[in-house]
Each structure stands twice: as structure tokens, then as C-alpha cells.
Amino acid sequence: MLSLPGVLSACGGADEGASPASTAGAPEVGDRAPDFTAPDQRGQSVSLASLRGSPVVLYFYPRDETPGCTAEACAFRDARDRLEALGAKVVGVSSDDSASHAEFAEEHGLSFPLLADTEGTIAEAFGVPSRFGFHARMTFIIDRSGVIRRVFRDVDPAVHVDEVAQVLESLASVSR
């Protein structure tokens, strides 16, 4: 059985206890992002390829309905207009199933896709460490052509959306 402190530390900003070896071979800035297809909270398949043409904020988080994870999701929700003005699509990924994501999205008014990576294949493809089956908190900024432009490994949910928006703004100014 997983202890509550283990879950709560998994939803903090640090990757404490995560294996550094799990990031070996992970895609880095300048690499093409690995494609994937997974069900969202509505049970609809979402692929990275289907999002090409827009910058993508692909954020991995440990678990629905935990304090840090909820704060991060709600921060992305609250920044929707700002991120959409930059053309970005936000996609969350955790090991929770679609039913859990549906409840989480409903409870907090989340309109962006939350993908069910129950087997951990998306996290593995991106080199996201895992602890007790929970994904570490990491974010990938992927440009409109599918290339990774920024990787955030130590995410602080309190300031992360502003960091993401700054990267998206710099990408937008470069592509003009």
C-alpha cells in the first residue's frame, strides 16, 4: 500500500526518489517529440500528430485530485486565454485512467485533454521518471512542427504557467 506522504511528495515540485536512469535516452531540446496516441477524459483518442500546427504544452503530473497536481491543472485552466492567444494546446498526462480524468476535469472545469497513460508508455517515450507508478512532474514545450523546444524537469506549480508562457512568447516572436 502506498503511504499518503509518498503520494504527496510525488505531487510536489521535486523528483525526489525518482531514478535518474529513467531519463537515459530521453528526447531533448531539438529532438522530434515521440508520437503517441492515448484516450482522454472523454474516451477519445488524442495523438501528438493530430496537434501539429500548434505549439503543444505537454505536461506530466503524478495524480488527479492531489494538492500540487490540482494547483498545476487549475493554473493552466486559468491561463487558458493567455496560452490560446499564443496558439498553444495544453495536454496533461498521468497514469490515472480516463474515468478519473473525467471526474478531475469536471470537478475543476478543465477543458484541455487529460491523457490516460495507464501503462506508462508515453512517460517512458519521453523519459519521464516514475515513482510508485506515478509520473514525475515534467513539461515539454513542443513547437508547431513537432520539435521539442524546452524541457522543464523541476516544476514548481506556483510559477510554472508563467515560465511556460514566456517560452511560448519567445517561440512566437521567433516564428514571426
N, C-alpha and C positions, 0 to 999 in steps of 0.2 A: 504494500500500500504506500502511496506517495504522501509524504507529510505536507502539511499546509506551508511550512516555511520553504520547502523545496519548490512548491508551485509559486509562491510569492517572489522568491528570489529569481525564478525563471522569468517572471514578468517585470523585473526591474530593468534597468538600462544596461547592466554589465552582462557579459557572457560568462560569469563565474561558473567554474566547473565544466565548461564546455571543452571538448577536446580540440586542441589546435590542429591535430592531424586531420580532422574532418574538413578543413578548408583546403587541404592539399589538392591541387588540380582544379580549384575553383576558378570560374571565369573572373577576369579582372577588367579594369578600365581599358577600353579599346577593343575588347573581345566582343564577338557577336553573342548576344544572350541566347542561352539554350531555349528552344521552343518547348512548349508543354501544352497540354490540354487537361483541364480539370473541371469538375462541377462546381458551380457557385451556390449561393444560398437559395436560389430558386430551382436548383437541379439542372440548370442549363450549362452546357459545355462552353468554356471560355478558353481560347488559346492565345498565346502571346502573338502568334502570326496575325490573328484577327484584329489586333490592336495596332499593328504597324500603320504608320502615317501620323501617329500622335506620340509625343513623349509619354512614357509609362513610368509611374512610381510603383514599383513592385516591393511591397513591404511584408516581411515575415515577422510574425509575432507568436508568442508561446501559446496563448489560450484565450478563448472567448470569456467574457464576464469576469476578468480579474482586473485589479485596480490599474496597473500600468498599461495593460492591453486596451482596456476601455478608454483610458485617457488618450492614448495614441489614436485610436479609431475615431474618437469624438473630435480630436484636433483636426484630423483630415476632413471629417464631415464639416466642421465649422469653417475650414479654409476652402471649401468647395468652389465658391465663386472666384477666389484668387487663383486657384490651380487651374480651373477651367478656362480662365482668361489667358492662361499661358498654354492652353491646348492640351494639358496633361490629363491622362487617365490614371486614376488610383486603383490599385488592386491589392487586397490583403490576402495573405496566405498563412494558414496554420494547419495543425494536424487534426483540428476538430472536423466533424462531419457536416454535411450540408444542413441537417436539421438544427444543429447547434448554431451554425452561422445564421440561419433564418431567424431564430429566436433573438440572437445578439443584434442582428440588423434591425429587426422590428423594435426591440426594446430601446435602441439608441438612435433610430432614424437614419441608419446608414444606407445610402443609395448606391454606393460603389460595390463592385463584386468582391465577395469574400470566398476564396477558393479552398476547397476541402482537399488537403494533401495528406490524407489519412495513412498512406503508405510511406510518406516522406520522400517520394521520388523527385518532386520539384525542389525541395530543400537540398537534396543530395546533388542534383544537377547544378545548383548554384553554390554549392559548398557551404551551405548554412549549417553550423553546428547544431547538434541536438543534445538535450539532456533529459533523461527520463521520458523520451518520446515527445518532448516539447521543443519546437524550433526556437533557436536563439533570435533575438531581435536584430534584424538587419534590413537594410533598404538598398535597392538597386534603382538608379535612375537610368532609364534606357531611352535612347533618342528615337526619333521617328523612323529611322532605318533599322532599328533593332540592335544597335551597338550600345554597350554599357558605357556610360559617361561618368558615373560616380557610384561608389560603394560606401555605405555608412555601416561600420561594424559596431561602434559603441554608441547606441542610440539613447538619447535622453528624451522621453516622450514630451517633456515640458517645452522643449525648444526645437524639436525635430522638424515640425512642419515649416518653420521659418527657414531652417537650413535647406530643406528640400526646395522651397520656393526660390531661394537665392540661386541654387544650381539651375533650376528651370529658367529663371530670368536670364542667367548668363548664356544658357543654350539658345534661348530665343533671340538674344542680341547677336549671337554668332551666326545664326541661320538667316538673318535679315539681309 
